[in-house]
Amino acid sequence: MTCKKQKDCNCSYPCDKKGLCCECIAYHRKRGELPACYFSEEKEKTYDRSISNYLH
């Protein structure tokens, strides 16, 4: 499966997975985190991708 680049990625962290949702989700899942698209704009800018940050 080829991961297609998305134009509407809300992640503000500069990384090579920006816009590549399937790669981003796999990366964060391995770390027990959620990708930027789960967070509000305010919370996303903290770069805290933890599940506990998402739940609060």
CNS distance restraints for C-alpha pairs under 8 A (distance, minus, plus):
assign (resid   3 and name CA) (resid  20 and name CA) 6.12 0.50 0.50
assign (resid   3 and name CA) (resid  21 and name CA) 7.30 0.50 0.50
assign (resid   3 and name CA) (resid  22 and name CA) 5.98 0.50 0.50
assign (resid   3 and name CA) (resid  23 and name CA) 7.17 0.50 0.50
assign (resid   4 and name CA) (resid  20 and name CA) 6.17 0.50 0.50
assign (resid   4 and name CA) (resid  21 and name CA) 7.88 0.50 0.50
assign (resid   5 and name CA) (resid  19 and name CA) 5.02 0.50 0.50
assign (resid   5 and name CA) (resid  20 and name CA) 4.79 0.50 0.50
assign (resid   5 and name CA) (resid  21 and name CA) 7.38 0.50 0.50
assign (resid   6 and name CA) (resid  19 and name CA) 4.63 0.50 0.50
assign (resid   6 and name CA) (resid  20 and name CA) 6.26 0.50 0.50
assign (resid   6 and name CA) (resid  21 and name CA) 7.26 0.50 0.50
assign (resid   7 and name CA) (resid  19 and name CA) 6.29 0.50 0.50
assign (resid   8 and name CA) (resid  19 and name CA) 7.22 0.50 0.50
assign (resid   9 and name CA) (resid  18 and name CA) 6.83 0.50 0.50
assign (resid   9 and name CA) (resid  19 and name CA) 5.10 0.50 0.50
assign (resid   9 and name CA) (resid  37 and name CA) 7.17 0.50 0.50
assign (resid  10 and name CA) (resid  36 and name CA) 6.59 0.50 0.50
assign (resid  10 and name CA) (resid  37 and name CA) 6.11 0.50 0.50
assign (resid  10 and name CA) (resid  41 and name CA) 7.71 0.50 0.50
assign (resid  11 and name CA) (resid  18 and name CA) 6.84 0.50 0.50
assign (resid  11 and name CA) (resid  36 and name CA) 5.23 0.50 0.50
assign (resid  11 and name CA) (resid  37 and name CA) 6.93 0.50 0.50
assign (resid  11 and name CA) (resid  44 and name CA) 7.00 0.50 0.50
assign (resid  12 and name CA) (resid  44 and name CA) 7.55 0.50 0.50
assign (resid  12 and name CA) (resid  45 and name CA) 6.71 0.50 0.50
assign (resid  13 and name CA) (resid  18 and name CA) 7.95 0.50 0.50
assign (resid  13 and name CA) (resid  47 and name CA) 7.38 0.50 0.50
assign (resid  14 and name CA) (resid  18 and name CA) 7.15 0.50 0.50
assign (resid  17 and name CA) (resid  21 and name CA) 7.47 0.50 0.50
assign (resid  17 and name CA) (resid  23 and name CA) 6.16 0.50 0.50
assign (resid  17 and name CA) (resid  24 and name CA) 5.57 0.50 0.50
assign (resid  18 and name CA) (resid  24 and name CA) 7.24 0.50 0.50
assign (resid  19 and name CA) (resid  24 and name CA) 7.92 0.50 0.50
assign (resid  20 and name CA) (resid  24 and name CA) 6.06 0.50 0.50
assign (resid  21 and name CA) (resid  25 and name CA) 5.91 0.50 0.50
assign (resid  22 and name CA) (resid  26 and name CA) 6.20 0.50 0.50
assign (resid  23 and name CA) (resid  27 and name CA) 6.11 0.50 0.50
assign (resid  24 and name CA) (resid  28 and name CA) 6.25 0.50 0.50
assign (resid  24 and name CA) (resid  35 and name CA) 6.57 0.50 0.50
assign (resid  25 and name CA) (resid  29 and name CA) 5.90 0.50 0.50
assign (resid  25 and name CA) (resid  34 and name CA) 7.15 0.50 0.50
assign (resid  25 and name CA) (resid  35 and name CA) 6.00 0.50 0.50
assign (resid  26 and name CA) (resid  30 and name CA) 6.28 0.50 0.50
assign (resid  27 and name CA) (resid  31 and name CA) 6.73 0.50 0.50
assign (resid  28 and name CA) (resid  32 and name CA) 6.21 0.50 0.50
assign (resid  28 and name CA) (resid  33 and name CA) 4.81 0.50 0.50
assign (resid  28 and name CA) (resid  34 and name CA) 5.62 0.50 0.50
assign (resid  28 and name CA) (resid  35 and name CA) 6.05 0.50 0.50
assign (resid  28 and name CA) (resid  49 and name CA) 7.99 0.50 0.50
assign (resid  29 and name CA) (resid  33 and name CA) 5.53 0.50 0.50
assign (resid  29 and name CA) (resid  34 and name CA) 6.61 0.50 0.50
assign (resid  32 and name CA) (resid  50 and name CA) 7.20 0.50 0.50
assign (resid  32 and name CA) (resid  51 and name CA) 7.56 0.50 0.50
assign (resid  33 and name CA) (resid  49 and name CA) 5.30 0.50 0.50
assign (resid  33 and name CA) (resid  50 and name CA) 4.84 0.50 0.50
assign (resid  33 and name CA) (resid  51 and name CA) 5.86 0.50 0.50
assign (resid  34 and name CA) (resid  38 and name CA) 6.63 0.50 0.50
assign (resid  34 and name CA) (resid  49 and name CA) 5.39 0.50 0.50
assign (resid  34 and name CA) (resid  50 and name CA) 6.39 0.50 0.50
assign (resid  34 and name CA) (resid  51 and name CA) 6.44 0.50 0.50
assign (resid  35 and name CA) (resid  39 and name CA) 7.86 0.50 0.50
assign (resid  35 and name CA) (resid  49 and name CA) 6.41 0.50 0.50
assign (resid  36 and name CA) (resid  44 and name CA) 5.70 0.50 0.50
assign (resid  36 and name CA) (resid  47 and name CA) 7.95 0.50 0.50
assign (resid  36 and name CA) (resid  49 and name CA) 6.94 0.50 0.50
assign (resid  38 and name CA) (resid  54 and name CA) 7.47 0.50 0.50
assign (resid  39 and name CA) (resid  43 and name CA) 5.79 0.50 0.50
assign (resid  39 and name CA) (resid  44 and name CA) 5.36 0.50 0.50
assign (resid  39 and name CA) (resid  54 and name CA) 6.58 0.50 0.50
assign (resid  40 and name CA) (resid  44 and name CA) 5.92 0.50 0.50
assign (resid  41 and name CA) (resid  45 and name CA) 6.49 0.50 0.50
assign (resid  42 and name CA) (resid  46 and name CA) 7.36 0.50 0.50
assign (resid  43 and name CA) (resid  47 and name CA) 7.47 0.50 0.50
assign (resid  43 and name CA) (resid  48 and name CA) 7.52 0.50 0.50
assign (resid  44 and name CA) (resid  48 and name CA) 7.16 0.50 0.50
assign (resid  44 and name CA) (resid  49 and name CA) 7.66 0.50 0.50
assign (resid  48 and name CA) (resid  53 and name CA) 6.70 0.50 0.50
assign (resid  49 and name CA) (resid  53 and name CA) 6.84 0.50 0.50
assign (resid  49 and name CA) (resid  54 and name CA) 7.40 0.50 0.50
assign (resid  50 and name CA) (resid  54 and name CA) 6.56 0.50 0.50
assign (resid  51 and name CA) (resid  55 and name CA) 6.28 0.50 0.50
assign (resid  52 and name CA) (resid  56 and name CA) 6.38 0.50 0.50
